[in-house]
Amino acid sequence: MKSPTRLPTTSLRADGVLLSMYGMGSGGAERVISIMANHWASVGVATRLVTWDPRPSFYPLDPSVQRFPLQLDGVSHSPVEAVLNNTKRMLALRRLVKQSKPQAVISFINKNNVRTVLACGGLSSPVIISERNETTRDPLSAPWRRLVALTYPRASRIVVQSDRARQQMPTRWPTVVIPNPVIPAPKNPLRAPSERRTLLAMGRLDPQKGFDLLIDAFSQLAPMHPDWDLVIYGEGDLRLGLERQISVLGLTNRIQLPGRTSSPSDEMFAAEIFVLSSRFEGFPNVLAEAMAHGMPVISFDCPNGPREMIQSGCNGILVPAESVADLTISLEKLICSPDQQLALSQEAVKITERFGQDQVMKMWEAVIVDAATTGRKC
């Protein structure tokens, strides 16, 4: 008789969790939410996902995840309209929490965190919020910053992804560190021989990701390495600016901006080196995934995240933040050293031992159980 498949265990109650997000696009926070929702759904925990944006999730969701797309994602054209729209969102969320009485409500990203804390005031379910970015450089308006200062201390727990991020939080706030889970890479497919070599980058096309700096660095390397190209996957408001920069540098045949990809694993297996050029981060999922794929990686030592993943010279290379000169030098050395590429690759894959999904989900469950037990409510 065939033994039944053994599912991971969980310390959560069956009434489970309610996850709150603005939408389920292609960003890193959405990726983590989908991993968490799918994990809990797979172990029999009731998992509800509330979004204001009704569009389908970019990332696959387990069929048993209960999705509540509230269609309250409209743009506000005045302060009065903003107050009305946010009030509608909070009331809708409050009704769902009162009806389902989850063991915990979990919210990601600052504005949504504010709405969620206010919506759940006085209810029995603890609220756990998560900051996903570098708080000192997040472009929040003054009113939203005041709302963050007022609401965050009322949360049961505040989750950040690194010790550096925790140090930026006021000491009186109930802050805990939980890194993002890293999914082991699928089996490496056989790769067709190619005369071209690829530097790979991925992320939103906006100033935070520093692709303008990466393009400047590659422009200095391109004449010396005519068989190498730079490919940057992603989409965003900076596309036209980056395309102009590439054109001015005369590199339209060497630098590609193909847009979003639904198969990042395929792109990682097809490239030689991964580069993270961000000016700041929270905990860059794409860097962890590149390492899990066994890619040699180079990253700016930006706040926050890369230093928690990379031991420079061992499983990757860190260079001073925003230094195009240092990035250029490090890329040049790595391009010219296949032996170092191999050594970094062999160590990089071990990241899944430190940030594996099972370990990270146990950390989340411990925080949920502790918040529910201590009775700290909004």
C-alpha positions as CSV (number, residue, x, y, z in Angstrom):
1,M,0.0,0.0,0.0
2,K,1.4,3.4,-1.0
3,S,2.0,5.7,2.0
4,P,0.2,9.0,1.9
5,T,2.2,12.2,1.0
6,R,3.5,13.8,4.1
7,L,2.6,17.5,4.3
8,P,4.6,20.1,6.3
9,T,3.2,20.6,9.8
10,T,1.9,24.0,11.0
11,S,1.3,25.5,14.4
12,L,-1.5,27.7,13.2
13,R,-5.2,27.2,13.9
14,A,-7.5,26.1,11.2
15,D,-9.3,29.5,11.1
16,G,-6.0,30.7,9.7
17,V,-4.9,34.0,8.3
18,L,-6.1,36.9,6.3
19,L,-3.5,38.6,4.0
20,S,-4.0,42.2,2.9
21,M,-2.3,43.6,-0.2
22,Y,-3.2,46.5,-2.6
23,G,-2.8,44.2,-5.6
24,M,-1.0,41.1,-6.8
25,G,1.3,42.4,-9.5
26,S,4.8,41.2,-10.4
27,G,6.7,42.8,-7.5
28,G,8.8,41.2,-4.7
29,A,6.2,41.8,-2.0
30,E,3.5,40.1,-4.1
31,R,5.9,37.2,-4.7
32,V,6.4,36.7,-1.0
33,I,2.6,37.0,-0.3
34,S,1.9,34.3,-2.9
35,I,4.5,31.9,-1.3
36,M,3.0,32.4,2.1
37,A,-0.5,32.0,0.9
38,N,0.3,28.8,-1.0
39,H,2.2,27.3,1.9
40,W,-0.5,27.8,4.4
41,A,-3.2,26.6,2.0
42,S,-1.2,23.4,1.4
43,V,-1.2,22.5,5.1
44,G,-4.9,23.1,5.6
45,V,-4.9,26.5,7.1
46,A,-7.8,28.7,5.9
47,T,-6.0,31.4,3.9
48,R,-7.8,34.6,2.7
49,L,-6.2,37.1,0.4
50,V,-7.8,40.6,0.2
51,T,-6.8,43.1,-2.5
52,W,-8.1,46.4,-3.6
53,D,-7.0,45.8,-7.2
54,P,-9.2,43.1,-8.8
55,R,-6.8,42.0,-11.5
56,P,-5.5,38.4,-11.4
57,S,-2.4,37.5,-9.5
58,F,0.8,37.6,-11.5
59,Y,2.1,34.7,-9.4
60,P,0.1,31.4,-9.3
61,L,-2.1,30.9,-6.2
62,D,-3.3,27.6,-4.7
63,P,-6.9,27.0,-5.7
64,S,-7.9,26.8,-2.0
65,V,-6.7,30.4,-1.3
66,Q,-9.8,32.4,-0.9
67,R,-9.3,35.6,-3.0
68,F,-11.3,38.7,-2.2
69,P,-10.7,41.3,-5.0
70,L,-12.6,44.3,-3.6
71,Q,-12.4,46.5,-6.7
72,L,-11.5,49.6,-4.6
73,D,-8.3,50.5,-6.4
74,G,-9.4,53.8,-7.9
75,V,-7.1,56.8,-8.2
76,S,-7.9,59.7,-5.8
77,H,-7.8,63.2,-7.5
78,S,-8.1,65.3,-4.3
79,P,-7.5,65.0,-0.6
80,V,-11.2,64.7,0.1
81,E,-11.5,61.9,-2.5
82,A,-8.5,60.1,-1.0
83,V,-10.1,60.1,2.4
84,L,-13.4,58.8,1.0
85,N,-11.6,56.0,-1.0
86,N,-9.5,54.9,1.9
87,T,-12.5,54.9,4.2
88,K,-14.3,52.6,1.8
89,R,-11.3,50.3,1.7
90,M,-11.0,50.2,5.5
91,L,-14.7,49.5,6.0
92,A,-14.6,46.7,3.5
93,L,-11.6,45.1,5.1
94,R,-13.1,45.5,8.6
95,R,-16.2,43.7,7.5
96,L,-14.2,40.7,6.2
97,V,-12.1,40.5,9.4
98,K,-15.1,40.6,11.6
99,Q,-16.8,37.9,9.6
100,S,-13.8,35.5,9.3
101,K,-12.1,36.2,12.7
102,P,-8.7,35.0,11.5
103,Q,-5.9,34.0,13.9
104,A,-4.0,37.0,12.4
105,V,-4.3,39.7,9.8
106,I,-1.0,40.2,7.8
107,S,-0.4,43.3,5.8
108,F,2.5,44.3,3.5
109,I,3.7,47.8,2.4
110,N,3.4,51.0,4.2
111,K,0.2,52.7,3.0
112,N,-1.7,49.4,3.1
113,N,-0.3,48.8,6.6
114,V,-1.8,52.1,7.8
115,R,-5.2,51.2,6.3
116,T,-5.1,47.7,7.8
117,V,-4.2,48.9,11.3
118,L,-6.9,51.5,11.3
119,A,-9.5,49.0,9.8
120,C,-8.9,46.4,12.5
121,G,-8.9,48.7,15.5
122,G,-10.7,47.1,18.4
123,L,-11.1,43.7,16.7
124,S,-10.0,40.4,18.2
125,S,-7.5,39.5,15.5
126,P,-3.9,40.7,16.0
127,V,-2.5,42.7,13.1
128,I,1.0,42.0,11.8
129,I,2.4,44.5,9.3
130,S,5.5,44.3,7.2
131,E,7.8,47.0,5.9
132,R,9.3,45.8,2.6
133,N,11.7,48.6,1.7
134,E,14.3,51.0,3.0
135,T,12.2,53.3,5.3
136,T,14.5,56.3,5.3
137,R,14.4,56.6,1.5
138,D,10.8,55.7,0.8
139,P,9.1,58.7,-1.0
140,L,6.1,58.9,1.3
141,S,4.3,62.3,1.6
142,A,4.3,64.1,5.0
143,P,0.7,63.1,5.8
144,W,1.4,59.5,5.2
145,R,4.6,59.6,7.3
146,R,2.5,61.0,10.2
147,L,0.0,58.2,9.7
148,V,2.8,55.7,9.8
149,A,4.1,57.1,13.0
150,L,0.6,57.0,14.6
151,T,-0.4,53.6,13.4
152,Y,2.7,51.4,13.4
153,P,3.1,51.3,17.2
154,R,-0.5,50.0,17.4
155,A,0.3,46.9,15.3
156,S,0.9,43.6,17.2
157,R,4.2,43.1,15.3
158,I,6.2,44.8,12.6
159,V,8.1,42.5,10.4
160,V,11.3,43.7,8.6
161,Q,13.7,41.6,6.5
162,S,17.1,42.4,8.0
163,D,18.8,43.5,11.2
164,R,19.8,46.8,9.5
165,A,16.2,47.5,8.8
166,R,15.3,46.8,12.4
167,Q,17.9,49.2,13.6
168,Q,16.1,52.0,11.6
169,M,12.9,51.4,13.6
170,P,12.1,53.2,16.8
171,T,13.1,50.9,19.7
172,R,9.6,51.1,21.2
173,W,8.0,49.6,18.1
174,P,7.3,45.8,18.3
175,T,9.7,44.9,15.4
176,V,10.9,41.4,14.5
177,V,13.2,40.2,11.6
178,I,12.0,37.6,9.2
179,P,13.9,37.2,5.9
180,N,12.1,36.4,2.6
181,P,11.8,32.7,1.8
182,V,14.0,31.4,-1.0
183,I,12.6,28.8,-3.3
184,P,15.1,26.2,-4.5
185,A,15.7,26.5,-8.3
186,P,14.3,23.9,-10.7
187,K,16.6,21.5,-12.4
188,N,19.0,23.3,-14.7
189,P,18.0,22.6,-18.3
190,L,20.6,21.8,-20.9
191,R,21.7,25.1,-22.5
192,A,22.3,25.5,-26.2
193,P,25.8,26.7,-27.0
194,S,26.0,30.4,-27.7
195,E,28.7,32.8,-28.7
196,R,27.1,35.6,-26.7
197,R,27.5,36.1,-22.9
198,T,24.9,37.8,-20.7
199,L,25.0,40.1,-17.7
200,L,21.5,39.8,-16.3
201,A,19.4,42.2,-14.1
202,M,15.7,42.3,-13.1
203,G,13.4,44.7,-11.4
204,R,11.1,47.7,-11.9
205,L,12.4,50.3,-14.2
206,D,12.6,53.1,-11.6
207,P,15.4,55.1,-9.9
208,Q,15.5,52.8,-6.9
209,K,16.8,49.9,-9.0
210,G,19.8,51.9,-10.2
211,F,19.8,50.5,-13.8
212,D,21.1,53.9,-15.0
213,L,24.2,53.2,-12.9
214,L,24.5,49.6,-14.3
215,I,24.2,50.9,-17.9
216,D,27.0,53.4,-17.2
217,A,29.2,50.6,-15.9
218,F,28.5,48.3,-18.8
219,S,29.2,51.1,-21.3
220,Q,32.8,51.1,-20.0
221,L,33.1,47.3,-20.3
222,A,31.4,46.9,-23.7
223,P,34.3,47.9,-25.9
224,M,36.7,45.4,-24.1
225,H,34.2,42.5,-24.1
226,P,32.4,42.5,-27.5
227,D,30.9,39.1,-26.8
228,W,29.0,40.3,-23.7
229,D,25.5,41.8,-23.6
230,L,23.4,43.4,-20.8
231,V,19.8,42.3,-20.4
232,I,17.5,44.0,-18.0
233,Y,14.0,42.5,-17.4
234,G,11.3,44.6,-15.9
235,E,8.9,47.5,-16.7
236,G,8.3,50.9,-15.3
237,D,8.2,54.7,-15.7
238,L,11.9,55.0,-16.3
239,R,11.8,53.0,-19.6
240,L,12.0,56.0,-21.9
241,G,14.8,57.5,-19.9
242,L,16.9,54.3,-19.9
243,E,16.2,53.8,-23.7
244,R,17.6,57.4,-24.3
245,Q,20.6,56.7,-22.1
246,I,21.3,53.5,-24.1
247,S,20.9,55.2,-27.4
248,V,23.2,58.1,-26.4
249,L,25.9,55.6,-25.4
250,G,25.5,53.8,-28.8
251,L,24.6,50.5,-27.2
252,T,21.2,49.7,-28.6
253,N,22.6,46.4,-30.0
254,R,24.3,45.4,-26.7
255,I,21.7,46.4,-24.0
256,Q,18.2,44.9,-24.1
257,L,15.1,46.0,-22.1
258,P,12.7,43.1,-23.0
259,G,10.0,44.0,-20.4
260,R,8.6,41.7,-17.7
261,T,9.3,38.0,-17.9
262,S,7.0,35.2,-16.7
263,S,9.9,32.7,-16.7
264,P,12.7,34.3,-14.6
265,S,14.2,30.8,-14.1
266,D,14.8,30.4,-17.8
267,E,16.4,33.8,-18.1
268,M,18.7,33.0,-15.1
269,F,19.8,29.7,-16.5
270,A,20.5,31.4,-19.8
271,A,22.8,34.1,-18.4
272,E,26.3,34.1,-16.9
273,I,26.4,36.8,-14.2
274,F,23.6,38.5,-12.2
275,V,23.9,42.1,-11.1
276,L,21.9,44.0,-8.5
277,S,22.4,47.7,-8.9
278,S,19.8,49.0,-6.5
279,R,20.2,52.3,-4.6
280,F,18.3,50.8,-1.7
281,E,16.2,47.6,-1.1
282,G,14.2,45.8,1.6
283,F,15.3,42.2,0.9
284,P,15.8,41.7,-2.8
285,N,14.0,38.5,-3.8
286,V,15.6,38.5,-7.2
287,L,19.1,38.4,-5.8
288,A,18.3,35.5,-3.6
289,E,16.7,33.6,-6.5
290,A,19.7,34.3,-8.7
291,M,21.9,32.8,-6.0
292,A,19.6,29.8,-5.6
293,H,20.0,29.3,-9.4
294,G,23.8,29.1,-8.9
295,M,24.5,32.4,-10.6
296,P,27.6,34.3,-9.7
297,V,26.3,37.6,-8.4
298,I,27.6,41.1,-7.9
299,S,25.6,43.6,-5.9
300,F,25.8,47.1,-4.5
301,D,26.1,47.0,-0.7
302,C,23.0,49.0,-0.5
303,P,20.6,49.2,2.4
304,N,19.0,46.7,3.0
305,G,19.3,43.0,2.2
306,P,22.4,42.2,0.1
307,R,24.8,42.1,3.0
308,E,22.5,39.6,4.8
309,M,22.8,37.3,1.7
310,I,26.3,37.8,0.4
311,Q,29.6,37.1,2.1
312,S,31.8,39.0,-0.3
313,G,34.3,37.0,-2.2
314,C,32.8,33.7,-1.0
315,N,29.2,33.4,-2.5
316,G,29.1,36.7,-4.3
317,I,30.6,40.1,-4.5
318,L,29.6,43.3,-2.8
319,V,30.7,46.7,-4.0
320,P,30.3,50.1,-2.4
321,A,26.8,51.4,-2.9
322,E,26.2,53.5,-6.0
323,S,29.8,53.4,-7.1
324,V,29.9,53.0,-10.8
325,A,33.7,52.8,-10.8
326,D,33.8,49.9,-8.3
327,L,31.0,48.1,-10.0
328,T,32.9,48.4,-13.3
329,I,36.1,47.1,-11.8
330,S,34.4,44.1,-10.1
331,L,32.5,43.1,-13.2
332,E,35.6,43.3,-15.3
333,K,37.5,41.0,-12.9
334,L,34.6,38.5,-12.8
335,I,34.0,38.5,-16.5
336,C,37.7,37.6,-17.0
337,S,37.7,34.8,-14.4
338,P,35.7,31.7,-15.2
339,D,37.2,30.0,-12.2
340,Q,35.9,32.7,-9.9
341,Q,32.5,32.5,-11.5
342,L,32.4,28.8,-10.8
343,A,33.5,29.2,-7.2
344,L,30.9,31.8,-6.5
345,S,28.2,29.7,-8.2
346,Q,29.0,26.7,-6.1
347,E,28.7,28.7,-2.8
348,A,25.7,30.8,-3.9
349,V,23.3,27.9,-4.1
350,K,23.7,27.3,-0.4
351,I,21.5,30.3,0.3
352,T,18.5,28.0,0.3
353,E,19.9,26.4,3.5
354,R,19.8,29.7,5.3
355,F,16.5,31.1,3.9
356,G,14.6,28.0,2.9
357,Q,10.8,28.2,2.7
358,D,10.2,25.8,5.7
359,Q,12.5,27.7,8.0
360,V,11.1,31.1,7.1
361,M,7.5,30.0,7.4
362,K,8.2,28.6,10.9
363,M,9.4,32.1,11.8
364,W,6.2,33.6,10.6
365,E,4.1,31.1,12.4
366,A,6.0,31.7,15.7
367,V,5.3,35.4,15.4
368,I,1.6,34.8,14.7
369,V,1.2,32.4,17.6
370,D,3.0,34.8,19.9
371,A,1.0,37.8,18.8
372,A,-2.3,35.9,19.3
373,T,-1.2,34.6,22.7
374,T,0.1,37.9,24.2
375,G,-3.3,39.5,23.4
376,R,-1.7,42.7,21.9
377,K,-4.4,44.1,19.6
378,C,-4.7,47.3,17.5
